[in-house]
Amino acid sequence: MPEIEIRPAVLADLNHLMAIDSSYQSDYVWQMDRSVEEGQTVITFREVRLPRSVRVESPHPLIIPSKSADLNIATLVAWLTGEIVGYVRIHENQLPGVGWVTSLVVRPEIRRRGIGTALLLAGQEWAANQGLRRIICDMQSKNHAAIHLMLKMGYEFCGYNDYYYANKDIALFFTRFLR
């Protein structure tokens, strides 16, 4: 496979980024079970196979920044064989020292070839160079591929929010300390 080049996005990349399909197919969901007893609440997640494959739209549309400098700082693109094939967006969070991955998108026809991993590694390097100590990613409970990527990359499950997305899907949060 040709080498993946990761570089900061430029304003001219916007149309290419917006054209990338960020939806995904999934056969699994992290199903949440909640048990409430006197003095104790227990939340568990378990991976469950869905009765049929589902297509899920990304909950994070690409938002065009008001200044081109904003795009250069937090958006990195993957360039392969002369075209943009994916991107990662990372923002400094309101929490001190924390970066937040708001989007990690790879063109559907070339997923599972290491491009998402390369983008995430480049995003982690960017965050560390900004002086951030930790990075957090959120994803829908049906995003089986992203969940497994986070676990493979050494991220740990750190929480959930069942009212996070407009489509009422549960958000799962994974974190990793940098350096």
C-alpha positions in Angstrom: 0.0 0.0 0.0 1.3 3.5 -0.8 2.5 5.7 2.1 -0.1 7.8 3.8 0.8 11.5 4.2 -0.8 13.4 7.1 -0.7 17.1 6.9 -2.6 20.1 8.3 -5.8 20.9 6.3 -5.9 24.1 4.3 -9.0 26.0 3.3 -8.9 24.6 -0.3 -9.5 21.1 1.3 -12.9 21.9 2.7 -15.0 20.7 -0.3 -13.0 17.4 -0.3 -13.5 16.9 3.4 -17.3 17.7 3.2 -17.6 15.1 0.3 -16.3 12.2 2.5 -19.2 10.0 3.7 -18.9 9.8 7.5 -21.6 7.2 8.0 -20.8 3.7 8.9 -22.2 0.1 8.9 -22.3 -1.9 12.1 -23.3 -5.4 13.1 -22.8 -4.7 16.9 -23.7 -2.3 19.6 -22.4 -1.7 23.1 -25.7 -2.4 24.9 -26.1 -0.6 28.3 -27.7 -2.4 31.2 -28.7 -0.4 34.3 -29.5 -1.9 37.7 -30.7 0.4 40.5 -31.0 -1.0 44.0 -31.1 0.8 47.3 -27.8 2.6 47.7 -26.3 1.3 44.5 -26.5 1.8 40.8 -24.7 -0.5 38.5 -24.1 0.3 34.8 -22.7 -2.4 32.5 -22.0 -2.4 28.8 -21.8 -5.6 26.7 -21.1 -6.1 23.1 -24.3 -7.5 21.4 -24.7 -8.6 17.8 -27.5 -6.8 16.1 -30.2 -8.8 14.3 -29.1 -7.1 11.0 -26.5 -4.7 9.9 -27.4 -1.0 10.4 -26.2 2.1 8.6 -25.6 5.0 11.0 -25.1 8.6 10.2 -22.3 10.4 12.0 -23.5 12.6 14.8 -20.8 15.2 14.2 -21.2 17.1 10.9 -18.2 18.9 9.6 -18.5 22.5 10.8 -16.8 25.1 8.7 -14.7 27.4 11.0 -15.1 31.1 10.7 -11.3 31.6 10.1 -9.0 29.5 8.0 -6.5 29.5 10.9 -8.9 27.5 13.0 -8.9 24.8 10.4 -5.1 24.6 10.2 -4.7 24.2 13.9 -7.1 21.3 14.7 -7.8 19.5 11.4 -5.3 17.0 9.9 -6.0 15.3 6.6 -4.8 11.9 5.2 -3.5 12.1 1.7 -3.1 8.9 -0.3 -2.4 8.4 -4.0 -3.0 12.1 -4.8 -6.3 12.6 -3.0 -7.7 13.3 0.5 -9.0 10.1 2.0 -9.8 11.1 5.6 -9.4 13.6 8.4 -9.2 14.0 12.1 -10.4 17.1 14.0 -9.1 17.8 17.5 -10.0 20.7 19.7 -8.7 21.9 23.0 -11.4 21.2 25.5 -12.7 23.4 28.3 -11.0 21.1 30.7 -7.3 22.1 31.2 -4.9 20.0 29.3 -7.5 17.9 27.4 -7.9 17.5 23.7 -11.2 16.3 22.2 -11.4 14.3 19.0 -14.6 15.6 17.4 -14.2 13.7 14.1 -12.2 10.8 12.7 -13.4 10.1 9.2 -12.0 7.8 6.5 -13.6 7.2 3.1 -15.7 4.1 3.3 -14.1 2.2 0.5 -10.7 2.3 2.1 -11.4 1.8 5.7 -9.6 -0.8 7.8 -6.3 -0.1 6.0 -4.5 1.9 8.8 -5.6 5.3 7.7 -7.7 6.0 10.9 -4.8 4.7 13.0 -2.3 7.1 11.2 -4.7 10.0 11.6 -5.3 9.3 15.3 -1.5 9.0 15.9 -0.9 12.3 14.2 -3.7 13.9 16.2 -2.2 12.6 19.4 1.1 14.1 18.4 -0.6 17.4 17.6 -2.3 17.4 21.0 1.0 16.6 22.8 2.7 19.4 20.9 0.0 21.8 22.1 0.9 20.8 25.7 -2.2 18.7 26.2 -1.9 15.8 28.6 -4.9 13.8 27.7 -7.2 13.1 24.7 -10.8 12.1 24.8 -12.9 10.6 22.0 -16.6 10.2 21.9 -18.5 7.7 19.7 -21.9 6.2 19.3 -22.5 2.9 21.0 -23.1 1.3 17.5 -19.7 2.4 16.2 -18.1 -1.0 16.6 -15.1 -0.2 14.4 -14.3 3.0 16.3 -14.6 1.3 19.7 -12.2 -1.4 18.7 -9.8 1.2 17.2 -9.8 3.1 20.5 -9.1 -0.1 22.5 -6.4 -1.2 20.1 -4.7 2.3 20.4 -4.6 2.0 24.2 -7.6 4.2 25.0 -9.7 3.3 28.0 -13.4 3.5 28.4 -14.1 6.4 30.8 -17.8 7.1 30.7 -21.0 7.5 28.8 -23.9 9.9 28.3 -27.2 8.6 27.2 -28.5 12.1 26.2 -25.5 13.3 24.3 -26.6 12.9 20.6 -29.6 14.3 18.9 -30.6 10.8 17.6 -30.7 9.5 21.3 -27.9 7.1 20.8 -25.6 6.6 23.8 -22.2 8.3 23.6 -19.3 6.3 24.8 -16.1 8.2 25.9 -12.6 6.8 25.7 -9.5 8.5 26.9 -5.7 8.2 26.8 -2.9 10.0 28.5 -0.3 11.5 26.2 3.5 10.9 26.8 
